[in-house]
Amino acid sequence: MQFLRHHDYTELDMGGVGLIMADTNIEFKNELFYGEALRASVAASEFSRIGFDLFYKLEKEVEEKWIPVVYARTGMVCYSYSAKKVVSMPKEICTKLLS
């Protein structure tokens, strides 16, 4: 949500269309315990006519180094909630999310 807000979008309004999650993948790399500090990174890639992927990386600090805890991906599809169907992605989205 913060990633979308950073680009002046919401999940219900991305240049006039909504977003819906089509699929996800999570890869756990290391343990994480309550109270440990995390660093989160999000990037958009793999743009298509109807959507794109969001890639996530969560890291924790161990002995002054950041090590990966989780890699994840969500497949996002542009969706019209009023028409209840997949729609084409507005051209501005790719440009804006890559900036």
Secondary structure, DSSP 8 states (H G I E B T S, - for coil): -HHHHHTT-BTTBBTTBEEEEEEEEEEE-S---TT--EEEEEEEE---SSEEEEEEEEEEEETTEEEEEEEEEEEEEEEETTTTEE----HHHHHHHT-
